[in-house]
Amino acid sequence: MRKKLITSFLALFLLCIAVLLIYCCNLFTITYKIHLKDDIQYKNELVKSSKNPDYTVDKLKSIMGPYEIEEFIKENDKNPEIYTPSEDNLKKGIFNANFHAHTTNSDGKLELTEYLDLAAEYANKIAPKPFYIAITDHNTVKSGKDVIDILEKNPEKYKNLKIALGLEVYSEMGPVFKILSDKIHIHLLALGINPYDEELNEVFKKIRGKDDKWNYTSRSFESAIKLMSKKGLIGIAHPARYIRYDNVCHYETYIDYLFLKYWLSAPNNLKYTEGYYQSYDVENPEIIEYIKKHSEIFKINKTGDIDNHGKSLFKKI
């Protein structure tokens, strides 16, 4: 009798576990479908707001929606190797993500088509694994529009790329608690933007002028993050660089303040910081570790990124 009760209890326990697993799987599937629908809606909005009757969503399969971007960054928070273009990682196809690059639409040396062609060539080598990239030219939405136009004309050529539409915004903050003698330059990244957004176009048209030329004009940090937190997934670009460039005295106090300021300004939309930024080899290792520690405290995911400005796909300059 006792043995039968134990057997029945175990059977009931296993049945409960099975039901719970099925419930969790169904919940995950439903959640995934809802967010997938959001990304499809994002692409529909891109086509609609482009006002180009020849554009179709079917040709934008390489474009990443905000949910796909966020999930990828979250899944690879502790995986710096995918962001590191070392000789071994390139040979093995381990390197497959770079969410920070510039073209001649701002201060880069590669034309946008040149950069995409180089990226597509590498993507074809590591296929079926995609190569995840973002074009983040300074203070402009032009690159996003150009990417869409290029994909609409030849989607097959770039089928192994996954592209996040983004930009990098110049802003200024400070002086802060007397740790700075002057204002400090803050670069704010945004991914998953709509480059046809009327407000963004108006803002950057004023910054770049009638001839749409790139320049170093900055907004206040407060106004920049207030605008961009409504337009895309927010990221802190290369936080350690400001410490050296702007002669910050006490890096601990500065990083404490920077992360808190970002978090308070965009509590639901601060998604990542460049904890594995590829030019950090010249920075103080203690500063890098302090940044990574704060990423954990504020629950911000870490990305790597090259910050391309030169002619190479795998180097900054």
Backbone hydrogen bonds, N-H to C=O, Kabsch-Sander energy under -0.5 kcal/mol:
donor,donor_aa,acceptor,acceptor_aa,energy
5,L,1,M,-2.1
6,I,2,R,-2.3
7,T,3,K,-2.3
8,S,4,K,-2.4
9,F,5,L,-2.6
10,L,6,I,-2.5
11,A,7,T,-2.3
12,L,8,S,-2.4
13,F,9,F,-2.6
14,L,10,L,-2.7
15,L,11,A,-2.0
16,C,12,L,-2.2
17,I,13,F,-2.2
18,A,14,L,-2.4
19,V,15,L,-2.5
20,L,16,C,-2.5
21,L,17,I,-2.5
22,I,18,A,-2.4
23,Y,19,V,-2.5
24,C,20,L,-2.6
25,C,21,L,-2.6
26,N,22,I,-2.6
27,L,23,Y,-2.6
28,F,24,C,-2.7
29,T,25,C,-2.5
30,I,26,N,-2.7
31,T,27,L,-2.6
32,Y,28,F,-2.9
33,K,29,T,-2.5
34,I,30,I,-2.2
35,H,31,T,-2.4
36,L,32,Y,-2.7
37,K,33,K,-2.2
38,D,34,I,-1.6
39,D,35,H,-2.1
40,I,36,L,-2.0
41,Q,37,K,-2.4
42,Y,38,D,-2.1
43,K,39,D,-1.9
44,N,40,I,-2.3
45,E,41,Q,-2.3
46,L,42,Y,-1.8
47,V,43,K,-2.2
48,K,44,N,-2.6
49,S,45,E,-2.9
50,S,46,L,-1.2
51,K,47,V,-0.7
51,K,48,K,-1.0
52,N,47,V,-0.7
55,Y,52,N,-1.6
59,K,56,T,-1.1
60,L,57,V,-2.3
61,K,58,D,-0.6
63,I,60,L,-1.4
64,M,163,I,-3.1
69,I,65,G,-2.3
70,E,66,P,-2.5
71,E,67,Y,-2.5
72,F,68,E,-2.1
73,I,69,I,-2.4
74,K,70,E,-2.4
75,E,71,E,-2.6
76,N,72,F,-1.3
77,D,74,K,-1.2
79,N,76,N,-1.7
82,I,79,N,-1.1
83,Y,80,P,-1.4
84,T,81,E,-1.1
86,S,84,T,-1.5
90,L,86,S,-2.5
91,K,87,E,-2.1
92,K,88,D,-2.2
93,G,89,N,-0.7
94,I,89,N,-1.9
95,F,89,N,-1.1
96,N,82,I,-2.0
97,A,82,I,-1.4
98,N,132,Y,-2.4
102,H,308,N,-1.8
104,T,110,L,-1.8
106,S,103,T,-2.1
108,G,103,T,-2.8
109,K,309,H,-1.2
115,Y,111,E,-2.4
116,L,112,L,-2.6
117,D,113,T,-2.3
118,L,114,E,-2.3
119,A,115,Y,-2.5
120,A,116,L,-2.7
121,E,117,D,-2.1
122,Y,118,L,-2.0
123,A,119,A,-2.6
124,N,120,A,-2.3
125,K,121,E,-1.0
126,I,122,Y,-1.6
127,A,123,A,-0.9
129,K,126,I,-1.5
131,F,160,N,-1.9
132,Y,96,N,-2.7
132,Y,130,P,-0.6
133,I,131,F,-0.5
133,I,162,K,-2.8
134,A,98,N,-1.4
135,I,164,A,-1.0
136,T,101,A,-2.7
136,T,134,A,-0.6
139,N,168,E,-2.5
140,T,137,D,-0.8
145,K,141,V,-1.6
146,D,142,K,-2.6
147,V,143,S,-2.6
148,I,144,G,-2.0
149,D,145,K,-2.2
150,I,146,D,-2.5
151,L,147,V,-2.5
152,E,148,I,-2.4
153,K,149,D,-1.4
154,N,150,I,-1.7
157,K,154,N,-0.5
158,Y,154,N,-0.6
158,Y,155,P,-0.7
159,K,156,E,-1.4
161,L,158,Y,-1.7
162,K,131,F,-2.3
163,I,62,S,-3.5
164,A,133,I,-2.8
165,L,163,I,-0.5
166,G,135,I,-1.1
167,L,190,A,-1.6
168,E,137,D,-1.7
169,V,188,L,-3.2
171,S,186,I,-1.5
172,E,219,R,-1.9
173,M,184,I,-2.4
177,F,175,P,-0.5
179,I,176,V,-3.2
184,I,173,M,-3.6
186,I,171,S,-2.8
188,L,169,V,-2.5
188,L,186,I,-0.6
189,L,235,G,-2.5
190,A,167,L,-2.0
191,L,233,L,-1.9
192,G,165,L,-1.5
193,I,165,L,-2.0
197,D,194,N,-2.1
201,N,197,D,-2.3
202,E,198,E,-2.2
203,V,199,E,-2.4
204,F,200,L,-2.5
205,K,201,N,-1.5
206,K,202,E,-1.6
207,I,203,V,-1.5
208,R,204,F,-2.4
209,G,205,K,-1.6
212,D,209,G,-1.5
213,K,208,R,-1.3
219,R,170,Y,-1.6
221,F,172,E,-2.5
224,A,220,S,-2.4
225,I,221,F,-2.7
226,K,222,E,-1.8
227,L,223,S,-1.8
228,M,224,A,-2.8
229,S,225,I,-2.1
230,K,227,L,-1.2
231,K,228,M,-1.3
232,G,228,M,-1.5
233,L,191,L,-3.2
234,I,232,G,-0.5
234,I,269,N,-2.0
235,G,189,L,-2.4
236,I,272,Y,-2.0
237,A,187,H,-1.8
237,A,235,G,-0.7
241,R,238,H,-1.3
242,Y,238,H,-0.6
243,I,239,P,-0.6
244,R,240,A,-1.0
245,Y,241,R,-2.7
246,D,242,Y,-2.6
247,N,244,R,-0.9
248,V,243,I,-2.0
249,C,179,I,-1.4
251,Y,249,C,-0.8
254,Y,250,H,-2.1
255,I,251,Y,-2.9
256,D,252,E,-2.5
257,Y,253,T,-2.3
258,L,254,Y,-3.0
259,F,255,I,-2.5
260,L,256,D,-1.9
261,K,257,Y,-2.9
262,Y,258,L,-2.5
263,W,259,F,-2.7
264,L,260,L,-2.7
265,S,261,K,-1.7
266,A,262,Y,-2.2
269,N,266,A,-1.3
270,L,266,A,-1.2
271,K,234,I,-2.4
271,K,269,N,-1.0
272,Y,234,I,-1.2
273,T,301,N,-2.0
274,E,236,I,-1.8
275,G,273,T,-2.2
276,Y,303,T,-2.9
277,Y,274,E,-1.1
278,Q,305,D,-2.5
280,Y,277,Y,-1.6
282,V,279,S,-1.1
283,E,280,Y,-1.6
287,I,284,N,-1.1
288,I,284,N,-1.5
289,E,285,P,-2.3
290,Y,286,E,-1.9
291,I,287,I,-2.1
292,K,288,I,-2.3
293,K,289,E,-2.3
294,H,290,Y,-1.9
295,S,291,I,-1.8
296,E,292,K,-1.5
297,I,293,K,-2.1
298,F,294,H,-2.7
299,K,296,E,-0.7
300,I,295,S,-3.0
301,N,271,K,-1.4
303,T,273,T,-2.4
307,D,100,H,-1.8
308,N,100,H,-1.2
309,H,316,K,-3.6
310,G,316,K,-1.6
